[in-house]
Amino acid sequence: MQLIDGKATAAAIKAEIAEEVRDIVARGGKQPHLAAVLVGHDGGSETYVKNKVLACEQCGFKSTLIRYEDDITEDELLACVDRLNSDDDVDGFIVQLPLPKHIDEQKIIEAIDYRKDVDGFHPVNVGRMAIGLPCFISATPLGIITLLKRYDIETSGKKCVVLGRSNIVGKPMAQLMMQKQYGDATVTVCHSHSATLKEECREADIIIAAIGKPDFVTADMVKEGAIIIDVGTTRVPDATRKSGFRLNGDVKFDEVSLKCSFITPVPGGVGPMTICSLMKNTLAAGKKEYYK
């Protein structure tokens, strides 16, 4: 079994990005600028945004953090999005999800200029990704594709099972694994209502678990030599930790790791690659790589 080290891979990619940014600036080009909008004080969101700001520093980007309390109105947030759309210095920006219940998330996503949508959630980017056109690909699926490539894991013609059908991970992941230029695999998407979920998993060469249930994938669901990508990050109580919780994946690591050929740990697997992919998208936005 080989551990897929997302932390080390992300660090290497961020160093490559930083070098490219130094070259751009040295040639008189513009320093890429990422803005993040954070509403309220959700613990997970706070951590993610803090890590994104830190990653911007490591990559040599300019970063701006805009904070609002969770009683902000939808109109006020839309006005903020409009300002960022119009700001020529901002190359890309994200509105950290989830948002408070009184705000329509989809409305906010659609209000973002798709040319600055470095999260890859806007319908234009989602549609372009689905048909294989250049675009911002949502960060977690892009991070997983990057890990598979960096570890020279053969995906072409393999049977891949994606557990979960969310718009952020499951659906785009399945699309990318199907496409010739990325996964070129035979893809099955399973979810909580799939009657033959365990049987599908047992036949899979690659399992990408993004179902949001801790320890969901057990050894009896995995065939010998399978490749396991664990996207799960559920906070579970742990009295031995200073924080009072630990991050738990969707895969029962101790028993599954004994059977598989490659596996991502939680934490330190897919998570760091998600933020790293956001940096890749921001660099592409700064270079006007996809949209002029």
N, C-alpha and C positions, 0 to 999 in steps of 0.2 A: 504493500500500500504506500502510495506517495501522497504526501500532504500538498495541496495547492495553496501556496502562501500568497494570499491577496495583499497582505501588508507590504511584503518585500517587492512584489510586482508593482503595486501602486507607487511606492517610493521611487522605483527605477523610472517609471513613466513620468512622474512629476519632475524628476531631475532632467529628463529629456525635454519636457515642455519648458522648464526654466531656461535651459540652454538656448532653445529656439527663440524665446522671448528676448533674451539678451541680444541675440543677433538682430532681431526685428528692431529693437530700440537703438542699437548701435548704428543701424542703417537709416536712422531717422524716422522709423515707423512708430505707430501708436501702441502704447502699453495696453493690453487687453483689460477691460473693466467689467467686473461682474457685480451686480447688485442683488441683494437678497432682502425680501420682505418677510418679516416675522410678526405674526399676530398672536397675542396672548403669551402664555408661559407654559406651554406643554413641555414636559421634561425631555421627551425624545426629540422634539423639534429644536429645543434649545441646544441640545448636544450636537445635532446634525449641522445646524447653522454655524455653531462655534467651530466645528471641524472644517466646514466649507471656507470660512474666513481664514483659518490657519493654512488650508491648502492653497488659497490664493496667494498668501505671503510666500509659500514655498515655491510657487510657480512664477513668481514675479509679476503677478497681476495686481491691478488696483481693485480694491473691494469696498463696497458700501453696504452697510446694514441699516435697514429702515425698520423701526419697531413701532408697533401699535398695540394698544390694550385690546382685550377681546370684546370690548363693547363698540368697536369701530363699526360704522354702518357699511353696508354693501356699496353705496354710492361713494363714500369716502375712499374705500379701497379701490374701486374702479377709477377714481380720479388719480390715485397714486400710480396705478398701472398705466394710465394715459400719459402721465408726466414722464415715466420711464421709457415708454414707447417713443416719446418725442425727444428725449435727451440723447444727442449725438455722441456724447462721451461714453454712454453706457452701451457696451456691445451685446451683453446678454443679461437677463435677470430671471430670478425665480421667485415665486410666491410659495413659501413653505406650507405644505399640507400636513395634517388636516387643518381646515379653517373652522371657526365657530359655526354652530348649527344654523344660525340665522343668515349665513352667507352662502350663496349658491356657488359651489366650487367650479362647476362647469362654466358658468357665466364668466368667472374670473379668468379661467384658463383660456377661453375663447377671446377674451378682451386683449390678451397679450399678443403683441406683434410676433407672428410666427418666425420672423427673421431674427428675433431676440430670444426665442423660446428654447433656452439651452437645457431645460428639463425634458424637452421632446414630447410634451403632452398635448400641444395644440393639434386640432383635427387635421390641419394641413401637413404637419410633420408626421402624424400617425398614418395618414393616407399615403404620403410619399414613401414612408418606410415600408408599408404593406406591398407596394408595387416595385420596390427596389430602387427608388430614385434617391439621389443625394439629399440628406436632411439631418436634422438633429435627432438622434436615436435616444430614447429615454435611458437614463444613466445606468440603472441596474442591469437591464438586458445587454447593453453595450459593454458593461464591465465583465459580464459572464463570457460573452463572445471573445473579448480581449484575453481573458484568462485561458480559455480553451486554446486559442492561437499561440499564446506565449509558452504554453506547456506542450506544444506540438501534439495535442490530442486529436486523433483522427475522428472526424464527425461524419464525413461523406458516406452516405449509404447506411449509416447506423440507425438503429431504432432508438428514438428519443421520446421519453415520456415527461411531459410538463405537468406538474401537479399545481393546480390553481389557474384561475382564468381572469385575474384582475387586469384592469386597463394599464396598470403601471408595470407589472412584471409578466404575468402569465400569457396574456394575448400577444404582446410584442415579442416575447421570448420564443413563442411557437412560430410566429411569422419569420423571425430571423433564422431559426434552426432549419426551417423549410427551404429558405432561399439559397440558391446555388452559390452566391458569392460569400455567404456566411457559413451556415451549418451544413447545407446540402443533405440533410438527414430526413428520415421518415418519422413524422411527428404525430404523437397522440396527446391530446389534452384531456386530463382527468380532473375531476373536482369532487366536492363533497357528495354529489348525487350520482357519481359514476358507479354503476352496479358491478363492473369488473375491474375496479381500480387495482386491487392487489395482483390480479392475474396479469394485467398490463405491465405493472412495475416489474414483475418477475421475468418478463421477456425483454426488458429494456437494457440496451447497452449504456444509455445515459439517462439518469434521472435528475431533473431540475425541480427541486421541491420548494414551492412558494405558496403553500396552502395555509400558513399562519397557525399551525397547531404544533406545539412543542412535542418532540420525540414521535412524530406521526409515522415516519418511515422506519420500520424495524427490519432486523436481519432477514426475517422470513419473506420480506417483500423484494429482496435484492438478490440478483444472480451473481455468481462468482465473477470477479473481474470487472464489474460494472463501474461506471464513472458517476460520482455523486456530487451534485452541486446543491449546496444547502443555502437557500435564500432567507430562511426563517430568522427572525430576531425578536422573539417574545421575551419580555421581562418577566422572570419568575422569581418569587421571593427566595432569598438566600441569606440567612442570619449570619453566615461566616464572612460576608462581604461588608465593607464599610458603607456602601450605598444601600445595602439591605436587599439587593436583587442581583441577579446575573442574567446575561443574555443567553437564551436557549434557542437552538436551531430547530428546524422541522424534522431533523434526522437524529435518530438515537445513535450518536457518534460512536460510543464505546463498542457496541456490538456490530454496527454496520461497517465500521472501518476495517474490521477483521476480514471482510469478504471482498471489498472493492479494490480496484487498481489505483484510482485517484479519488480524493475527497477534499472538500473545502471545510475548514473548521469554522466554528462560530464561538467567539468573534475572530476576526483576522482573515476571513475568507472573502466573501462577496462584498461585505460592507465597505472596506477601504477602496475597492474598485468602483463603487457607486460614485463616491466623491471624486475619484480620479477621472471618471468618465465625464463628469460635469466640467472638470477642468479642460478636458479634451474638446468638449463642445464649445466652451468659452473661447478657447484658442481659435477654433474654426470660425466662430462668430466674429472675432477680432480681425481675422484674415479675410472675412467675407467669402469663405470657401464654398458655401452652398448657395447663398443668396446675395446678389449684388445690391 
